[in-house]
Amino acid sequence: MNGGRVQSVAPGSIAEDAGIEPGDIIVSLNGHELRDIVDYRYYSAEESVDILVRRGQEEAVIEVEKDFDEPIGVEFADELFDGVRECGNRCIFCFVHQLPKGMRRPLYVRDDDYRLSFLHGNFVTLTNVTHEDIARIIEQRLTPIYVSVHATDPTLRTQMVRTGNAPDVMAQLRTLADAGITLHTQVVVCEGVNDGEQLERTVSDLSGLFPQVASIGIVPVGLTRHRRVGPDIKSVDAPGARQIIELVKRRQKDFGKIHGTRLVWASDELYLSAGVQVPSAVSYEGYPQIENGIGLVRQFMEDRKRTLRRLPERLPLPLSVTLVTSTLAARILEEFAADLSSVKNLTVRVAPIRNKFFGESVTVAGLITGQDVIEQLKCETLADIVMIPSIMQRDGAFLDDVTLDEAASELQTRVVVAQPRPSGILKAILAAATS
């Protein structure tokens, strides 16, 4: 039997008045067994709710009368009460299969759960959803959903995801679109596999489902040096990136005339790899796939303009700062570092870190490890503080579980974290200057 374990109860809430306590299991609402937080939110919206609660071996039904959509007042220990639905594919570019052994356990979880797509914007393939799942998405209005398409040609997509029973993704998307579900889609491009004519077809097919297909993101495949299995595939090189950008520009022009939106966007990584200026802020139309690395550079540049107006004339005491970043983002960050160095008593330099752990073809900041930072900086004369972007760590540790304290000890300097935008960097610098 499913159900969610209560982690906390809001003071003065309906749940507290009903006697619900942390550790209780809420099994069902109005007879509907709860599989996840989505079920809970959906079925708890009613004005009259019968709550089946289990405490130890005992169960009791609590009858509640409330306003429509009034919260019951509980927080759960987990969002998915029946566990994460894992991926059954063996995608030719799967990043999890390219990880070395010995990293933190959550990195090896290959989630492909449509509920996490709805809750957090995770991209899913929809290869493991059933007709019942599709019906649930429609009934409970789980919108938007983020879908990894890769190719709309059924044969090619099956070859890419490497699962023998992959459903026709266009049929799935059409069913969801007809029901009014908003869809954000992505294509992970492998050079010589799903680029060129196949990419043209994929973009055209997806655009046929506008307006329910609200965005199409095109991102390059990421390959690490630890990849040992699967067919030989290549990352997108500079000429390939320029070709994709030209395709995107051409289709954006077409879609602007037909749909009134650009609809398709290329990732920042493609622009940086190609050496092409990223588009203007207005061209991103609200940044529908910002979490997918589409528009972050432009947001950085716009934030830089605003931040320059707030630069102090001087710091109270001398301070030197080393800004750690990836090789791909170094040029963008160096321009801002020059702005910061105009502040009296402030010296700023950028330290691009080569990704030796995953391989130097991996050039994004979020995949830099602590051991690479330490190895490449420890022989240098370091600044008063080493500043890393927040995307490079989680809960005070890098991807390889090297903690920030361990890095500071090895480098014999302060290591601080900043939000990866100019205003966040300036905020961290000013805080360091006064502490």
Wavefront OBJ file of the C-alpha trace (Angstrom):
o trace
v 0.000 0.000 0.000
v 1.340 3.437 -0.970
v 1.206 6.572 1.083
v 3.416 9.445 2.152
v 5.306 9.764 5.431
v 4.604 13.073 7.137
v 7.764 15.006 7.878
v 6.225 18.081 9.501
v 2.859 19.582 10.385
v 2.184 23.309 10.081
v 1.226 24.951 13.392
v -2.446 25.868 13.510
v -3.218 23.876 10.376
v -6.074 21.503 9.653
v -3.631 18.626 10.046
v -2.564 19.753 13.524
v -6.182 20.193 14.598
v -6.899 16.685 13.264
v -4.092 15.205 15.349
v -1.814 14.242 12.463
v 1.807 13.956 13.593
v 5.255 13.657 11.996
v 5.926 10.008 11.162
v 2.310 9.266 10.290
v 1.575 7.783 6.874
v -1.201 9.424 4.873
v -2.406 6.428 2.889
v -5.307 7.826 0.892
v -7.624 10.791 0.397
v -11.282 10.133 -0.354
v -10.395 6.530 -1.138
v -7.639 7.396 -3.606
v -4.333 5.794 -2.640
v -1.486 8.290 -2.779
v 1.455 7.496 -5.030
v 3.161 10.855 -4.709
v 2.860 14.521 -3.785
v 0.980 15.123 -7.026
v -1.839 12.809 -5.933
v -1.880 14.479 -2.536
v -2.236 17.973 -4.001
v -4.871 16.868 -6.494
v -7.129 14.963 -4.115
v -6.695 17.311 -1.141
v -8.154 20.252 -3.045
v -11.742 19.164 -2.357
v -13.909 20.795 0.327
v -14.673 17.463 1.983
v -11.739 15.088 2.456
v -11.572 11.717 4.203
v -7.935 11.177 5.227
v -6.801 7.607 5.880
v -3.878 7.814 8.302
v -1.644 4.958 9.433
v 0.335 5.198 12.657
v 2.331 2.086 13.379
v -0.071 -0.828 12.912
v -3.212 1.252 13.412
v -5.259 3.088 10.815
v -7.924 5.752 11.198
v -10.051 7.868 8.864
v -10.173 11.570 9.654
v -13.021 13.563 8.096
v -12.143 17.123 7.165
v -14.331 19.994 5.948
v -12.470 22.970 4.498
v -12.461 25.602 1.776
v -11.666 24.473 -1.746
v -7.879 24.379 -2.283
v -7.238 25.206 1.387
v -4.053 23.337 2.372
v -4.252 20.563 4.939
v -0.869 21.602 6.305
v 1.573 18.695 6.024
v 5.004 18.344 4.469
v 6.226 14.930 3.344
v 9.633 13.337 3.676
v 9.635 12.445 -0.040
v 7.798 13.704 -3.099
v 7.438 10.259 -4.677
v 5.881 7.821 -2.225
v 6.354 4.782 -4.461
v 9.946 5.564 -5.456
v 11.582 7.150 -8.471
v 10.750 5.573 -11.791
v 14.122 4.820 -13.344
v 15.110 4.872 -16.987
v 14.964 1.610 -18.922
v 16.771 3.028 -21.945
v 20.389 2.546 -22.895
v 20.774 5.833 -24.754
v 23.887 6.092 -26.883
v 24.806 9.332 -25.084
v 23.662 8.465 -21.526
v 25.782 10.556 -19.153
v 25.290 8.207 -16.204
v 26.938 5.417 -18.201
v 29.919 7.733 -18.679
v 30.577 8.215 -14.963
v 33.521 6.564 -13.226
v 33.024 4.463 -10.119
v 33.209 5.901 -6.638
v 31.148 9.077 -7.011
v 28.193 10.026 -4.825
v 25.343 7.528 -5.111
v 22.583 9.895 -6.364
v 24.613 10.594 -9.516
v 24.038 7.019 -10.687
v 20.234 7.204 -10.441
v 18.878 7.306 -13.994
v 15.498 8.859 -13.294
v 12.997 9.031 -16.142
v 9.915 9.955 -14.154
v 7.200 12.093 -15.722
v 6.219 13.317 -12.252
v 9.660 14.860 -11.736
v 9.267 16.462 -15.131
v 6.092 18.155 -13.962
v 7.428 19.017 -10.509
v 10.956 20.163 -11.393
v 11.293 20.458 -15.145
v 13.379 17.294 -15.576
v 13.499 16.085 -19.164
v 12.038 12.608 -19.672
v 11.830 10.332 -22.698
v 8.279 9.009 -22.110
v 9.505 5.551 -23.136
v 8.370 4.055 -19.827
v 4.933 5.640 -19.514
v 1.793 3.552 -19.865
v -1.587 4.489 -21.287
v -2.694 4.896 -17.673
v 0.158 7.346 -17.048
v -0.849 9.403 -20.079
v -4.444 9.391 -18.872
v -3.308 10.554 -15.436
v -1.239 13.410 -16.896
v -4.324 14.566 -18.763
v -6.786 14.075 -15.891
v -4.649 15.818 -13.285
v -3.451 18.514 -15.709
v 0.245 17.824 -15.143
v 1.460 20.662 -17.292
v 4.002 21.547 -18.505
v 5.941 18.344 -19.221
v 9.551 18.411 -20.477
v 10.342 15.756 -23.069
v 13.636 14.532 -24.523
v 12.759 13.786 -28.130
v 16.160 13.544 -29.876
v 14.563 12.390 -33.138
v 11.006 12.078 -34.383
v 11.932 9.401 -36.914
v 10.767 6.268 -35.002
v 13.569 4.044 -36.278
v 16.307 6.552 -35.498
v 14.883 7.347 -32.072
v 14.772 3.650 -31.203
v 18.407 3.371 -32.252
v 19.335 6.346 -30.083
v 17.499 5.340 -26.911
v 18.327 1.665 -27.526
v 15.184 0.107 -26.170
v 13.254 -2.368 -28.235
v 9.767 -1.190 -27.336
v 10.108 2.583 -27.580
v 6.670 4.028 -28.370
v 6.159 6.557 -31.145
v 7.014 9.804 -29.379
v 5.044 11.907 -31.868
v 1.905 9.888 -31.131
v 2.461 10.422 -27.417
v 3.077 14.136 -27.837
v 0.047 14.493 -30.093
v -2.196 12.843 -27.490
v -0.920 15.169 -24.787
v -1.105 18.214 -27.049
v -4.685 17.436 -28.072
v -5.564 17.378 -24.364
v -4.042 20.820 -23.811
v -0.826 19.747 -22.059
v 2.028 22.189 -22.642
v 5.248 20.526 -23.799
v 8.828 21.755 -23.740
v 11.067 19.542 -25.852
v 14.770 19.012 -26.318
v 17.034 17.394 -28.873
v 20.468 16.151 -27.775
v 22.493 16.331 -30.984
v 25.103 13.700 -31.800
v 27.148 14.653 -34.828
v 26.435 12.395 -37.788
v 23.462 10.741 -36.070
v 20.518 13.099 -35.583
v 21.844 16.328 -37.042
v 21.443 17.623 -40.598
v 18.288 16.402 -42.355
v 17.165 14.450 -39.305
v 17.353 17.565 -37.143
v 15.401 19.483 -39.778
v 12.705 16.792 -39.701
v 12.560 16.712 -35.912
v 12.174 20.479 -35.627
v 9.509 20.516 -38.356
v 7.541 17.661 -36.791
v 7.570 19.256 -33.356
v 6.575 22.651 -34.725
v 3.470 20.986 -36.139
v 2.233 20.567 -32.550
v 2.460 24.291 -31.771
v 1.172 25.912 -29.576
v 1.183 22.949 -27.180
v 4.825 22.327 -28.067
v 5.915 25.638 -26.582
v 9.685 25.334 -27.069
v 12.305 23.211 -28.792
v 15.787 23.250 -27.274
v 18.810 21.952 -29.166
v 21.823 20.974 -27.058
v 25.062 19.177 -27.952
v 25.872 15.725 -26.595
v 28.303 15.621 -23.662
v 30.958 12.901 -23.799
v 33.408 12.049 -21.015
v 36.680 10.163 -21.172
v 35.094 7.388 -19.085
v 32.708 6.336 -21.868
v 33.471 2.700 -22.620
v 30.291 1.203 -24.088
v 27.896 1.976 -26.896
v 28.366 2.952 -30.521
v 31.017 5.428 -31.543
v 29.548 8.924 -31.478
v 31.094 12.353 -31.750
v 30.458 15.605 -29.936
v 29.503 18.641 -31.982
v 32.578 20.517 -33.211
v 32.776 24.234 -34.076
v 31.681 23.848 -37.733
v 28.842 21.563 -36.638
v 27.772 24.096 -34.014
v 27.691 26.847 -36.646
v 25.538 24.688 -38.907
v 23.049 24.074 -36.090
v 22.943 27.778 -35.264
v 22.239 28.604 -38.913
v 19.431 26.039 -38.951
v 17.978 27.547 -35.778
v 18.151 31.103 -37.152
v 16.444 30.055 -40.371
v 13.672 28.153 -38.604
v 13.181 30.937 -36.068
v 12.514 33.302 -38.951
v 10.008 30.854 -40.460
v 8.233 30.207 -37.170
v 8.093 33.906 -36.379
v 6.029 34.439 -39.500
v 3.858 31.339 -39.045
v 3.416 31.130 -35.271
v 4.492 34.521 -33.946
v 7.274 32.920 -31.893
v 10.807 31.719 -32.595
v 9.892 28.370 -30.965
v 13.352 26.759 -31.375
v 16.549 27.772 -29.588
v 20.148 26.566 -29.535
v 22.031 26.110 -26.272
v 24.648 28.573 -25.059
v 27.282 25.866 -25.420
v 26.716 25.776 -29.168
v 27.196 29.541 -29.495
v 30.338 29.522 -27.372
v 31.770 26.528 -29.215
v 31.059 28.170 -32.573
v 32.464 31.522 -31.495
v 29.156 33.184 -32.389
v 27.575 36.010 -30.381
v 24.563 34.845 -28.359
v 21.212 36.381 -29.343
v 19.622 39.412 -27.707
v 17.568 39.130 -24.533
v 14.281 39.758 -26.334
v 14.965 36.924 -28.778
v 14.773 34.366 -25.950
v 11.115 35.286 -25.367
v 11.128 34.845 -21.614
v 13.783 32.095 -21.518
v 11.510 29.006 -21.613
v 14.495 26.632 -21.316
v 16.877 28.599 -19.120
v 17.440 25.557 -16.875
v 18.591 23.678 -19.960
v 21.458 26.115 -20.527
v 19.614 28.147 -23.156
v 19.987 31.850 -22.459
v 22.221 31.804 -19.389
v 25.006 33.710 -21.143
v 22.602 36.418 -22.289
v 21.178 36.686 -18.771
v 24.753 37.021 -17.478
v 25.441 39.822 -19.950
v 22.238 41.669 -19.066
v 22.948 41.299 -15.356
v 26.451 42.627 -15.965
v 25.023 45.857 -17.402
v 22.895 46.393 -14.296
v 25.670 45.408 -11.909
v 28.178 47.857 -13.408
v 25.943 50.707 -12.261
v 26.311 49.481 -8.667
v 30.074 49.019 -8.502
v 31.612 50.832 -5.531
v 34.460 53.236 -6.159
v 36.706 51.383 -3.726
v 36.835 48.669 -1.067
v 37.782 49.595 2.503
v 40.788 47.213 2.436
v 42.746 45.487 -0.342
v 41.186 42.236 -1.531
v 42.276 39.841 -4.262
v 39.848 37.341 -5.792
v 40.278 34.312 -8.045
v 37.115 33.474 -9.973
v 36.985 29.768 -10.776
v 35.103 28.738 -13.881
v 35.151 26.336 -16.810
v 37.154 26.791 -19.990
v 33.956 27.455 -21.957
v 32.763 30.349 -19.776
v 36.167 31.927 -19.147
v 35.967 34.563 -21.889
v 32.576 35.826 -20.689
v 33.758 35.989 -17.090
v 37.044 37.702 -17.938
v 35.174 40.699 -19.317
v 33.406 41.157 -16.000
v 36.619 40.546 -14.054
v 38.136 43.516 -15.883
v 35.158 45.629 -14.799
v 35.637 44.571 -11.178
v 39.341 45.361 -11.216
v 38.483 48.997 -11.839
v 37.360 49.153 -8.193
v 40.193 50.507 -6.038
v 41.661 47.946 -3.609
v 40.127 45.075 -5.629
v 42.086 42.693 -7.832
v 40.220 40.001 -9.747
v 41.449 37.292 -12.080
v 39.761 34.348 -13.750
v 41.026 30.765 -13.365
v 39.597 28.493 -16.076
v 39.759 24.869 -14.913
v 40.403 22.138 -17.466
v 38.213 19.130 -16.831
v 40.757 16.352 -16.433
v 38.358 14.234 -14.394
v 35.692 13.824 -17.091
v 37.873 14.793 -20.042
v 38.735 18.166 -21.507
v 35.903 17.967 -24.037
v 33.572 18.526 -21.068
v 33.688 22.295 -20.733
v 30.762 23.326 -18.500
v 31.250 24.682 -14.984
v 28.699 22.394 -13.351
v 30.888 19.338 -14.029
v 34.145 20.652 -12.561
v 35.388 18.514 -9.661
v 37.144 19.547 -6.474
v 40.253 17.555 -7.265
v 40.682 19.396 -10.580
v 40.292 22.756 -8.840
v 42.867 21.832 -6.201
v 45.351 20.298 -8.623
v 45.303 23.242 -11.015
v 45.389 25.999 -8.402
v 47.568 24.646 -5.592
v 50.867 25.552 -7.263
v 49.793 29.134 -7.873
v 50.092 32.177 -5.662
v 46.460 32.435 -4.757
v 44.255 35.389 -3.978
v 42.714 36.194 -0.617
v 39.623 34.275 -1.669
v 38.886 31.645 -4.300
v 35.318 32.048 -5.528
v 33.437 29.167 -7.145
v 29.999 29.309 -8.796
v 27.155 27.713 -6.871
v 26.491 25.264 -9.722
v 29.904 23.703 -9.047
v 28.895 22.430 -5.614
v 25.966 20.979 -3.735
v 25.569 20.922 0.022
v 29.128 22.149 0.475
v 30.822 19.556 -1.737
v 31.938 19.174 -5.337
v 30.751 16.347 -7.609
v 33.593 14.129 -6.416
v 32.634 14.710 -2.747
v 35.623 16.966 -2.080
v 34.219 19.485 0.397
v 34.721 23.226 0.225
v 36.539 23.055 3.570
v 38.915 20.426 2.187
v 39.586 22.576 -0.874
v 40.272 25.598 1.333
v 42.666 23.553 3.447
v 44.544 22.256 0.402
v 44.732 25.678 -1.221
v 45.415 27.467 2.079
v 42.974 30.239 1.310
v 39.300 31.017 1.737
v 36.862 29.333 -0.632
v 33.516 31.061 -1.024
v 30.470 30.342 -3.160
v 28.720 32.879 -5.371
v 25.684 32.797 -7.602
v 26.985 32.487 -11.189
v 25.980 35.958 -12.332
v 27.626 39.387 -11.967
v 25.298 40.599 -9.210
v 25.936 37.416 -7.242
v 29.692 37.720 -7.657
v 29.663 41.358 -6.553
v 27.498 40.491 -3.543
v 29.943 37.753 -2.482
v 32.921 40.077 -2.939
v 31.365 42.835 -0.843
v 30.485 40.306 1.870
v 34.055 38.987 1.870
v 35.445 42.503 2.032
v 33.611 43.193 5.277
v 34.083 39.849 7.017
l 1 2 3 4 5 6 7 8 9 10 11 12 13 14 15 16 17 18 19 20 21 22 23 24 25 26 27 28 29 30 31 32 33 34 35 36 37 38 39 40 41 42 43 44 45 46 47 48 49 50 51 52 53 54 55 56 57 58 59 60 61 62 63 64 65 66 67 68 69 70 71 72 73 74 75 76 77 78 79 80 81 82 83 84 85 86 87 88 89 90 91 92 93 94 95 96 97 98 99 100 101 102 103 104 105 106 107 108 109 110 111 112 113 114 115 116 117 118 119 120 121 122 123 124 125 126 127 128 129 130 131 132 133 134 135 136 137 138 139 140 141 142 143 144 145 146 147 148 149 150 151 152 153 154 155 156 157 158 159 160 161 162 163 164 165 166 167 168 169 170 171 172 173 174 175 176 177 178 179 180 181 182 183 184 185 186 187 188 189 190 191 192 193 194 195 196 197 198 199 200 201 202 203 204 205 206 207 208 209 210 211 212 213 214 215 216 217 218 219 220 221 222 223 224 225 226 227 228 229 230 231 232 233 234 235 236 237 238 239 240 241 242 243 244 245 246 247 248 249 250 251 252 253 254 255 256 257 258 259 260 261 262 263 264 265 266 267 268 269 270 271 272 273 274 275 276 277 278 279 280 281 282 283 284 285 286 287 288 289 290 291 292 293 294 295 296 297 298 299 300 301 302 303 304 305 306 307 308 309 310 311 312 313 314 315 316 317 318 319 320 321 322 323 324 325 326 327 328 329 330 331 332 333 334 335 336 337 338 339 340 341 342 343 344 345 346 347 348 349 350 351 352 353 354 355 356 357 358 359 360 361 362 363 364 365 366 367 368 369 370 371 372 373 374 375 376 377 378 379 380 381 382 383 384 385 386 387 388 389 390 391 392 393 394 395 396 397 398 399 400 401 402 403 404 405 406 407 408 409 410 411 412 413 414 415 416 417 418 419 420 421 422 423 424 425 426 427 428 429 430 431 432 433 434 435
